[in-house]
Amino acid sequence: MPELRVCIDVDDLDKAITFYTQALGLKVGRRFGNDVAELLGAQVPIDLLAKPGGTPARPGGPPVRDYARHWTPIHLDFVVTGLDEAVQRAQAMGASLEKGIQEQKWGRIALLADPFGHGFCLLEFKGRGYDELTGS
């Protein structure tokens, strides 16, 4: 089975380390020079990659990296306990709350964006979590 790693491009590595460690409680595992930091504490390692704004996002040209709020079909969901406090911590570290806490059958969710324009969600499960949707 392949190993999964999540990579997040950021324009300021130190700011990103501060955000993800203080807002979400992750820990720095290793630093690889000045351009990569490995964060631990989630189910998979998260690598922060320093990539300046305006640089090509893929070989051969456009689009270029832009750290204003953007949309991508892939985002991260962080499961937390104490959702209200987790949202407050994330906002205090620079996250934008895009949709406040919503109650769902499986728990509660808040939609945010990190200081680098990446959307993410904070989830707090109740009962059996997503299994509440199965009805069994």
N, C-alpha and C positions, 0 to 999 in steps of 0.2 A: 504494500500500500504506500503511495507517495506521501511524503511529509508536506503538510500545508503550512505556509507562512503568509502572513498578510503584510503587504508593503504599502506605505502611505507616503506620497510625495509631499514635502513641505518646503517652504522657502527659508525657514529659520529653524535650524535643528535644535538649538538650545531652547527656543520658545516652545517648540513642539514637545520636547522632553518634559519641560515644566508643565505644560498643559496635560499631557496624557498621564504623567505620574501623579500630579496633584488633583486633577479633576476626576480621574478614574482609578487611582490607586495602583497603577502598574508600576513596575520597578525596572530600572535599567539593568539589563543583563550584561551586555558588552557594547563597547564602542569600537567601530572599525574606522579609524582615522577621524577626519573631520566631517565626513559626509553620511555616515550610517550609524544609527543607534538601534540596538535590539532591546525591545521591551518585553518583559515577562510578567506573568500573572494572569493572563487570559488562557484559554484552552489551547491556543496556538501562539507562537511568537509573533510579535508585531515589529516590523522593521520600519523605522522612520528614515526616509531617504532625502537628503538635502538636494533639491533641484531648483535652481533659480527660476523665478517667474520669467516668462518670455522665451524659455528654451523649448526646443521641439519635444513634444510629448511622445513622439514615435519617430523612428528613423525615416528620413526622407521628407521631413517638413511638417506642415500644419496638421493638426492644431498645435498651438504652443501652450505651455503651462500658464494658467491664470488662477491666482488664488483668491479671486472674488468668489462669492457663492456660485457653485456650479452644480450640475446634475450629472449623475452617472447611474447606470442601471445596477451597479453593485454598491452596497453600503454596509456598514457595520452595525450590528445590534449588540449592545452590552447589557447583559442580565445583571441586575443589581438588587440588593436589598435596601430598603429605605429610599424609594424613588424620589420623594420630595427633597431629601437632603442631597441626593446624587445630582439632581437637576440644579439645585442651588450651588453646589461645588463647581459643576461644569460652567455655569454662568459666571461665577466669581473668577474663573480662570480664563474667560474670554469666549465661551460658547454662546451662540445665539439660540434662544428658544424660538422655534418656528411654529410649533403647535403644542400647547400646554398639555398637561397630563390628562389622558383620556382613559376611561374605564372600559375594559373589554371583558368578555366572558372568561378569558384565560388569565387576566391580570390587568396591569396598567402600563401605559406607554407614553413617552414624551419624545417629540421629534426636535432635533437640534442640528446645528452646524458648528463644526470646530472653527478655530480662528483662521484656518487655511482654506475654508470654503467647502470642506467635505461634510456631507450630511451623515448623521448617525442617529440611532435611536437608543434610548434607555428603556429597558423593560423590567418590570417587576412581576414575576409570576405569582399566581395564587392557586391554591388547590393543586391540581395535577398539571398546571401550566397549559401548554398547547393541547394536551390530551383532554382538556375540558371541552374541546370542540368536537371530539369524536362521538360523544354521547354514550360511550361504553365505559 
